[in-house]
């Protein structure tokens, strides 16, 4: 009982530390340049990459109505004049853009993004435009550490095209703004209901007692909220990726918790005696070595874990580069 209480308190302390690490930065300014949205937009002469594994194809004309692609029409062959009769007809009020020599492809969805932190003096506007410039048209905000209200405000402004930013899917860090410690099931369920009412799209977990995790995930499912988890090494011994998938979690972040699900001859990770979780060099370096303690790829255990995660429709999200974690890193 004392051990359980100690671990629960440690979880609460670390969660509180993690969700309050950033203060709300300056808001992104209103968009002052650019066009749209248009009732009907025609993009002419493109080469299209459809994102389904097919090779490039062009020239094509693409018609967009009400923010939806309604047709992709082949209008000829490379190196010869376009067959005008094939082209979609443009109305008087349509916006037409000649984009010969350009490519069109689906927008990227970054499933793990942190938006707007100013720890390195970077305004929210900068990283939002950086995403757009690299073709990222939707982000899943993994924790809303600048405050759920701040992120929801920007989500709404992005939906209205008032700011230059990707679409934003807002996940709140588990325990953010809680009125009481989430170490038993009912406070956890109450918190989930609260953030659902506030408009969150989902929850990001780090770790909690197993019964609390199950209750929160169950409540999230009832409220239609998505779920993701960074399986923090402080809690992963008692709750790994398989535990999460079986309880209904939507996705694991990075890869923490997966090697532990592949352990065959141990439960606790074999860390050096001087390991300290608060030391980033220890946390990243030693975590990488956990794969050497896990089942061999292609082994019976490895295949069984893989097949169960697929059967549970579980998503492994290894994550792109998190912008703020890497900018000007060496200095």
N, C-alpha and C positions, 0 to 999 in steps of 0.2 A: 504494500500500500504506500509506504513512504517513497519507494523507488518510483512508483507510478506518479505520485504527486510531484516529485522532483522533476521528472521528465515533462510532465504537463506544464509546470511553471516555466521550465526552460523553453518549451515550445512557445508559450505566450510571450516571454521576454524577447526571443529572437524574432517572432513574427511582428511584435510591436516595433522593434528596432528596424526591421526591413521595410515596413509600410510607412514609416515616418521619416525616411532618410532624406527625402527631397521636399522642399517647399515649393508652392505653386509659382511657376515662372511667369514672365510677361506673356500676355495673350498674343496669338498671331494676329497681325493687322488685317484689315479688310482687303480683299483683292482689288487692285487698282488697274490691272491690265488683263488682256485676254478677251476671248469671245465666249458666247454661249451662256446657258444652253440654248440650242436652236430647236424649233419644232420639227424641222426636217433638215438633215445634213447629208450631203453627198460628197464622198471622198473618191476622186477619180484617178485611175491609172496606177494603183498600188500593186506591189507584190505582197501577197499575204502568207503568213506562217500561222497555221491554225492552232498550234499548240497540242495537237493530238498525235504527233509523230510523223505527220506527212511532210514531204519536202515543200519548199516555197513554190508558189503558183502566181502567175500574173501575166498581163495586167488585169486587174479586177476593179470594179466600182463597188463601193460599199455604201449602203443607204442606212442611215440611223434616224429613227423616229422615236420621240419620247424617251430618249436615253437608252434605246434598245436597237441593236442591229437587226434589221428586218430583211435584208438581202445582201448577198455577196455574188456579184455577177461577173463571169469571165467575159471580157470585151475584146478579145483578140489574141495576138501572139507577139512575142518579143521581136523587135526589129522591123516590124511592119506597121503601117498605120492602123489605129484603132478603128473598129467597125462601129460607126456611130449609131447604126440601127439597133445594136445590142445594148446600148447604154440606157440606164434608167433615166426617164425624162425628169427634168428639173422644173418645178413650179416657180412662179414669179417671186414667192417669198422664201424659197429654199436657199440655204447657204451652200455654195459649191466650192470645193477646193481641189485644184489640180496638183496631185502629189506624185506625178511620174518620177521614178527613181527612188521613191521612199518605200518603206516596209510597214506593214501593219501586223500586229500580233496581240494576243490577249494580254491584258494587264497582269502584272505579278501580284500575288497576295502574300504579304509578309505576315506569317502567323505569329511572330514574336517580335514586337516592336515596343520601344519605350519612347514616348513622345513628349518633347517639351522641357526636359530637365535642363537646368542652366548651370550645372556643376562645373562645366568647362567654359562658361561664358557664351554659349551658343543659343541664340534665340529660337523659339519654336518655329518661326517662319522659315529659318534656314534648313532645318532637317526635313520639314514638310516638303519644301521645294526640291530638296535633294532626292527624296523618295520619288517624286513625280518625274524628275529628270532621268531617273534610272528605270522608269516604267513600272514602278510600284503604285498601283491604283487603289489598293485596299490594305489596311494594316489592322492587326489584332493587337490592341494595347494591352500588354501583359502585366496588369497590376494597377494601373492608374495611380502611380505613386505621387503624382502632383495633385491628387485629390480627384475623386470621382466626379464632383461637380465641374471641375475645370475641364476634364476630358469630355464629359457629356455636352458641355457648352460648345467645344470645338467639333464634336461629332455633328451637332445640329447645324453649326455654321458651314461645315463641309457639305452636308446634305443639301443646303440651300445654295451652294456654290459661292458663298460669301467670302471664303478664304481659299487660297491656293494650297490644297492639301488632299491627300488620299481620303477615301472613305475610311471611317474609324469605327472599329468594333471594340467596345469598351468592356474590359474585364476588371473587376475590383479585386484587390488582394484580400484574401481571407482574413477577417478580423479588423480590417480598416475601419476606423471610426466606431468600433463596438462600444456599447455602454457598459459591458462587463466581460470578464475573461471567458473565452470560448473553450472551456475545458470540460464541459458536459454537453449533452445533446440538445437540450431545449434552447439554451442561449445561441447555439450554433444555428439551429433552425430559425430562430427569431431574426438573427442577423441576415440570413439568406433572404428571408421574406422582405426585410427592410431594403436591401440593395436592389431587389427585384422591383419594388415599388418606386425606387428612385430612378429606375430606367437602365440599370446595368445590363449588358448583354451576356455576361458570364462571370465566373470566379476563377482567380488564380490561387492555387494552394501551394504551400511550402511543406507543411507537415502538421499533424495534430494526432491526439490519441485515436486509435482505430475506430472506436465507437463514434467519436465526433466526426471523423471523416465520412463514415457511412451515413450518418444522419444528415450532414451538410450536402452530400452528393444526392441523397434521396430527395431532399427538399429542393435542391437545384433542378432536378429532373421534373418535379411537379410544377415548378415555376417556369419551365422552358428555358432555363439558363444553361449556357455552355460551361465547360469546365476544362481547366488545364492545370498542370502541376509541375513545379520544379521540386523534385524529390530531394529536399535538403538532407545532407548527410547526417544532420543531427537526429533525424527521425527515420531514415530509410531502413534501419535494421528491423523495425517492427511494421513497416509499410512500404513495400517496394512496388514496382510497376505492375506486377501481376495482381497484387492486392487492389491497386487503383482500378485496373481494367475490370476486374470482377465486380467492383462496387459501382461501376458506371462512369468512371472518369472518361472525358473525351480525348485528351491528349497528354502525353508526357513531353516536357520541355528539355532541351539539351539532350542529355542521355543519362543523367543521374537516375538511379533506381533500377536501371536495366541490368547492369552486371550483377547486382545483388539478387535479382530474380533468376539469374543463371548460376548461382552458387550451387555446388554439389556437395562439398565437404565442409562447409562452414556457414555461419549465419552472420557473424560480425566480421567486418572488413579487417584485413591485416595491415594496419598502419604502423609506421615507425614509432618508437617510444616517445620521440620528441615532437610528434605531430600536433599541430594547433590549427583548428578549423578557421580561426580568425586570420591566419596568415594565408594570403591569396596564393602564394607560391606553393604552400603545402596543399591547399584545397584543390587547385587545378592539377598540380603535378602528380600528387598521390592518387587523386581520383582516376586519372588516366591509367594508372597501373592496376586498377581494379579489374580490368579486362583479363589480365594474366591470372587472376584468381577465379575467373568464371569458366563455365563449360566451353569446350572447344567448338568452334563453328562446325556445323554439320553433325555434331554428336546427337545422341538421342534426347538429351536434356535441351540442347539448343533448339532442335527442331520442334520439340513439344511446346516450348515457350513461344516460339515464332508462330506456330499454328494456332495456339490458343489466343494470342493477341489478334491475329487476323480474324478468327471466328467471332471475337468480341467487338470487331469493327473499331479497334483501337488505333489512334494516330500517333506515330512517332515523329516528333517535330524537332529535328536536330538544330534548328534555328539558323538564320542568316547572321551576318555580322551585326551586332547591336551597335548602332552608330556611336553613342556616347562612350561606350566602353573602349573604343579603339581610336578615337580621334586624337591626334597628337600624343599618342601613347607613350613614346619614349621620353619626351620631355616631361 
